[in-house]
Amino acid sequence: MPSIHVVIPGIESLKTSLQLTSNDTKSSNEKDMTFFRTHGKLSMEVICDYHPIHLMTLFLNPRTRKMKQCTDYQRNSCLEYIKQEMIIFDTLDSDTQLKNNNKSIRKISNDVNRTLRIMQQYYEQQDEQNDLPTTTAAIHQSEIDNYLKFGIDKLDELCSSNSSSLVDQEYNPLHFWKHHHTLYPRLTKIAKRVFSVPATSAAA
């Protein structure tokens, strides 16, 4: 079971527990702990610099995809990382398809087809007849937006309809991607890659 997606929630929960309240300064015993709690929280702020993979796993866990624990800058940075990964996987898929075509099509035909595919993929098509995304960037953004809009009630239905327990489903995001790989093909590939990284081996 993956573990890296609990890094940010765990650290942020610890930071919250170290925050001072109005009751902390009322008793002498609590005053003695104020110094340590204050400096402990400050130390965590300095030491804990999240790696991009931590942010991506937070986003790719459907339960925390809104990234409420993070700043706007962290959320925007995460989406940029995700889009970069999408481009990488699209490129790999395109290269694989091209290699397969090379086995059965003459070189000159391949060159023409490759040029047409690149033009269709990376240049905006002037099609006003429908609202479907036509550029690579628009397709990627559409997949991200649809994932963010995915109803949590649908996720609960999915969890309860499977043999695994609800608790197991909640803390194993790969169950979600297994059942929704056709809806989010690029995000699924990214999720499989990042969730395979153990929390203990990711950069801090």
N, C-alpha and C positions, 0 to 999 in steps of 0.2 A: 504494500500500500504506500502511495507517495506521502512524503512528509514535508516537503519544502513549502507547500502552500500555507502551513501554519506558522511560519517564521514571523511574518509581519503581525498577524493578529496576536501572537504570543508576546512579542516585544512591546507592542502598543498597549496591551493589557497590563504588562508590568509597569510601564510608564504611568499609566492611569493610577495604579495602586500606590505609586510613590508621590502622587500629587498631594499637596497640603490642603487641609480643610480648616474651617473656623474653629473646630474643636481641638486641633492639634496644638494650639498655643495656650490652652486653658489650664492644663495640668503640668506640673513640673516633670512628670515622667515622660509626657509627650514632647515637652520642650527638649529633652535630652535626645530624642530621636529626630527632631526637626532637621538638625544639621546633616545627619546621615541621609535622610530622605531627600533633602534638597540637593545635596551634592551627588547622590546616587542618580537622580533624574538628570541632572546636568551632564554627568559623565556618560549616560546612555545616549543623550542627544548628540554628544560629540563622537562617541565611538560607533554608534549604529548608523552606518551609511548604507542604505539598501542598494544591493546590486540589481541591475535591470531584470535578472531572472526572478528575483523575489517579487518585483512589481508585476511581472507577467503572470506568475502563478497565482497571485492574488486576483488579478483580472480574470484569469481562466478558470478560477473556481466559481461556478455559478452562484454560490451562496455569498460570495464577497465581490462579485464582478463590478459593483458600483464604487468600490475602493473608498469607502467613507472614511477610513482611517488615514488616508493620504491627503497631501496638499494638492492644489490644482496643478502645480508644476509637476508633481510626481505622476498624477493621472495623465497629463498631456504627454509627458515623456514616455510613459508606458505605452500609450497608443502609438507613438512614433516607433517604438521598438517592435510592436506587434506588426505594424505595416511593413517595416523592413523585413521581418521574418516572412510575411506573406509574399513579398517580391522574390525573396530567395527561393521559396518553395515553388513559385510559379516558374522561375527560371530553370530550376532543376527539372520540373515536369516538362517544360518546353524542350529542353535539351534531350531528355529521354525520348520524347515523341519524335524529335528530329532524327535521332539515331535509328529509331525503328523504321522511319520512312526511307532512310538512306539505303536500307536493305532491299527495298522493293521498287524504288522510283529512280529514274535516271538523275544524274547530278544536276543537269540544267533545270529539270522540273523541280527538283528540291530547292534550288536557289530561288526560283520564282515563288514557290509556295512559302518558303521561309520569309521572303520579303513581304508577301501579302499578310502572313500571320502577324508579323511584327507591326505592320501598319495598322491592322485591325485591332491589335491588342493595345497599342500605346498611343494611338492618335484618336482624337474625339470624332465620333461618327455623327454627322448632321442628320439625325433622324428625329423628326418632331412628331412622329405618329404614336409614340408610346413613351412612358415615363421610366422605362427600364434603364438601369445604369449601363453606359456604353464604353466608358473608359476603365482602364485598370484601376485607377485610384477610386473611381466611383463604385466599382464592384467590390473592392476591398472595404470601403467605408460602409457600403450597404450590408455586408456580412457582419461587420462590427456592430452596426446600429441594430440589426435584427437580433443579435445575441443579447445586447443590452436590454432590449424590449421583451425578451423571453419572460413569460409570466412565472413567478415563483410558485403559483398554484399548480401550474403544469409540471413543475419540477417535483412537487410533493406527490402528485398523482403518479409520476414515473417511479418515484422511490417506493411507494406503497404497493405498486403493481408487480414489483420484482421480488424474487425470493430472498435477496439480501435484506437486512434490517435497515430501517430508516437512518439509524445512527451511522451505519457503515456507508450508506449512500452519501450522507452529508459530508463525511470526511474523506471520501474517495471520489474526487471530481472526475476521474477517468470513466466512471459509470455513465455520467452525463454525456461525455464525448463519444462513448461507444454507441449510444442510442441516437445521437444526433449528428453523426459524421456526414450524413447526406445534406443536412441543412447548413452546416458550417464546415465545408471541406478543408479550407485553409487553416482555420482556427483549430480544427481537430488535429492536424499534423503538428502544429506548434505546441498544442497541449501535450501530445504524446512525447515530444522531445523534452520540454521543460520539466514535466512531472517525473521524468526518469532520473533527474538529478537529485541525489540525496541532500537533505537539508544540511548535513554536516560537511558536505564537500563544496557547497556553493560559496562564492566569495562574499565576504561580509562588508 
